Amino acid sequence: MDNTAAAQWEACLQLIRTQLPATEYNTWFEPLAFVGFKSGRLTVSVPTKYVGDYIREHHRELVSRALAQCFDADTQLIWRNEEVVAQWREEEKRRREADHSPSQKQAPPLDSRLNSRFTFDTFVEGQSNKLARAVALSIAEKPGQTTFNPFFLYGPSGVGKTHLVNALGIRLKELYPEKRVLFVSAHLFKTQYTDSIIHNTSNDFINFYQSIDVLIIDDIQEITTAKTQMAFFHIFNHLQQNKRQIVITCDRPPVLFEGIEERMLTRFKWGMVAELEKPDTQLRRDILTAKIRRDGLSFPVEVVDYIAQNVDSSVRELEGIINGIMAYSVVDDCDIDIDLARRVVARIVNLERKELTAEGILTAVSRHSGVSRRDLCAKSRKQGVVAVRQLAMYLCHKYTGQSYAQIGRIIGGRDHSTVLHGCNQVSRRLQTDRDFRRSIEELEAALRK
């Protein structure tokens, strides 16, 4: 352990302690533990993901100031979730015990991490998901034996990707209980891999994943670092060569997946690539009806129709509207009718949501900063102009959904790596510069008006 860095972290905690009530500090900061410090990256363990999320939400500025004083302003804080790491270590322990037991020839039991609520019975079929559902059913019946390997499922957040791949895993386990099926988020995969590097058990990590019969990776776009991609590449190759099934979800199609090696993208395209689109009006109506029936509720037909016609972003938002209407009807002691539906939808969903474009963002940034549109798109390397240009790139990526390459073409014909670097620079500055963050929040508020 780096004793100097550990002492700096203790000093950091002492600073934080002086600025918080004792109960607040003891609840959220006392459980933290120093793990390591290298290349400007401070790794601190948290007992659960919730603790890290709470500190980020409520004490971000306090932690940033303490880090700047005890380390430096550019120090990056990495939370290591001990709850997740403990699960990984326990699985590794069971696997190693099985490997060294002469009487135990089979792999140890595996927690598949599948959500029992997400089944095919609760997945409502429509035109936008019919193909993907059929492919998932086919894989569940014959894992690794169809041309759908890998199965790459993509679509925007909230359209049912996680539900569908969980349903695939649950049906497959019902048909083949002996199969080792594992559902894992890309975030958890990264955490486990990082832990294996720290503890010099990367071979065990690779071997564990190569023992899986059906691997379901959720949100693959989060695996962006070169080393983690390399680990996944070796696992992917082994599983496919041995006719094991691979299922992947992503928020974009392979062709728009930037920041990943070409050979990995090529392998994603080997099997079946299917899209889950946003549900159309009829499917939204069917989803609402199914949820209302499943929850034992009673909604007037006109209320269901109103929601289906006015809430079009995601399945998750549809379900949130139903929950919101129920809550408001109880709190306000009123009937569920079209007037209540209008009020709830107006509160939860911005029905006059402004469609932001790159051109509109560039104009707003230019007006906000005083840097002309011409300079934003020109070759100027003046520090002030570059900083504003990077801000424009960051906001375009955040609000338009365009790829780094598309944004680069709009802002002076730059390549995707330049845009990616610019976005990263702005993200880092937002974490450490309070005045900058407030200025950007004001600009974003103006954009959304």
Secondary structure as GFF3:
##gff-version 3
##sequence-region A 1 449
A	DSSP	alpha_helix	3	18	.	.	.	ID=ss1
A	DSSP	alpha_helix	22	28	.	.	.	ID=ss2
A	DSSP	beta_strand	33	38	.	.	.	ID=ss3
A	DSSP	beta_strand	41	46	.	.	.	ID=ss4
A	DSSP	alpha_helix	49	70	.	.	.	ID=ss5
A	DSSP	beta_strand	76	81	.	.	.	ID=ss6
A	DSSP	alpha_helix	82	99	.	.	.	ID=ss7
A	DSSP	alpha_helix	130	141	.	.	.	ID=ss8
A	DSSP	beta_strand	151	154	.	.	.	ID=ss9
A	DSSP	alpha_helix	161	175	.	.	.	ID=ss10
A	DSSP	beta_strand	181	185	.	.	.	ID=ss11
A	DSSP	alpha_helix	186	198	.	.	.	ID=ss12
A	DSSP	alpha_helix	202	210	.	.	.	ID=ss13
A	DSSP	beta_strand	214	218	.	.	.	ID=ss14
A	DSSP	three_ten_helix	220	222	.	.	.	ID=ss15
A	DSSP	alpha_helix	226	241	.	.	.	ID=ss16
A	DSSP	beta_strand	245	250	.	.	.	ID=ss17
A	DSSP	three_ten_helix	254	256	.	.	.	ID=ss18
A	DSSP	alpha_helix	262	268	.	.	.	ID=ss19
A	DSSP	beta_strand	272	275	.	.	.	ID=ss20
A	DSSP	alpha_helix	281	294	.	.	.	ID=ss21
A	DSSP	alpha_helix	301	310	.	.	.	ID=ss22
A	DSSP	alpha_helix	315	331	.	.	.	ID=ss23
A	DSSP	alpha_helix	338	348	.	.	.	ID=ss24
A	DSSP	alpha_helix	358	369	.	.	.	ID=ss25
A	DSSP	alpha_helix	373	377	.	.	.	ID=ss26
A	DSSP	alpha_helix	383	400	.	.	.	ID=ss27
A	DSSP	alpha_helix	404	410	.	.	.	ID=ss28
A	DSSP	alpha_helix	416	432	.	.	.	ID=ss29
A	DSSP	alpha_helix	434	448	.	.	.	ID=ss30
###
